[in-house]
Amino acid sequence: MNNQCINIAISGLGLTTSDDLKIRLRKILPNNIGINWTNISDQNINCILINEHFFEHDNIQNIIQNKKIPYLKISKHGDQLENTDENLLCIPINDELILKDWVNIKLLNQTNVSEPKPEVTTDHIDLENTPNHAPIIKEIDFFTDIYQQEIRKILINDQFGTLAIIDHHAHLAWLEPTREAYKTDPSIQYTAASTTDFIKVSRKQHHNLENWLFNLVWQNPNIITTPSLDKAYRLKFWPQPNMADKKILLQLSASFILGAEIQHVADKLNIPVHTVQHFITANLAICNAELISVKDCQFNKASNTENQSENQGFLKGFFGKLKSRFKF
């Protein structure tokens, strides 16, 4: 069943319930089976998760009967332990074993798993052992061009499925709930988002676009080219780092907010130059770094000025003593 995909439609459920089911199903299904979250109008639908109140609707019944697909009715009432309907799931879910049994007995046994489409989603992405071709590493223009698009809502995905839908005018990002670990590869791409694409992401919470995009690029140094080490840049604002990398990112931010040369920062902070290059790449991706000349860099200038002042003070005192002693 390698490289296979199940097209699952969710209908009539609230955002919180939908996100919870998406995360639980992703954990239950084998990692080699992808999930394409879709809607009931999809011709390739394999399964329906439906609010029990809409289950008897003619359209739902026609889809289930004509396509012979498994379904799961979601109910907010009743006790699952007293229920004999194996296609009914009561929420909140107190016993995940009921959902696991439905997946193994109904979903996997009755579903003709299709070959994956571009919207394959997987929770555990093995980027190092991924087959297929080696995607071309993106240029920085790939990300900066997003901000120039006339279409406000943009769907960002990769070969593993949807990552997010973003609104670059409102600076918001809605994430696919099972892919919040900032893992991707150079197959990342974007296209205009449709209204139906929003079923692929969580709408109950939005994120700041620049913070999310910065951390996405920072966590994936293999997806984009880096600038030359002899270039100098100045940041426009302080990026918001992940807690795990907070110290080093704050050090780099404090350096480049003054304007600094990549190699000079690496030497002064004793940080690998490729790390400094990648930091600038992440800031370029969110339009937060501007190229400047080396003479405009202020990083480490303060210490040089202090040393110069100390030297001038020493010389002034030395010559003052000479004047006093030799009367000139």
Disulfide bonds with the S-S distance in Angstrom:
none
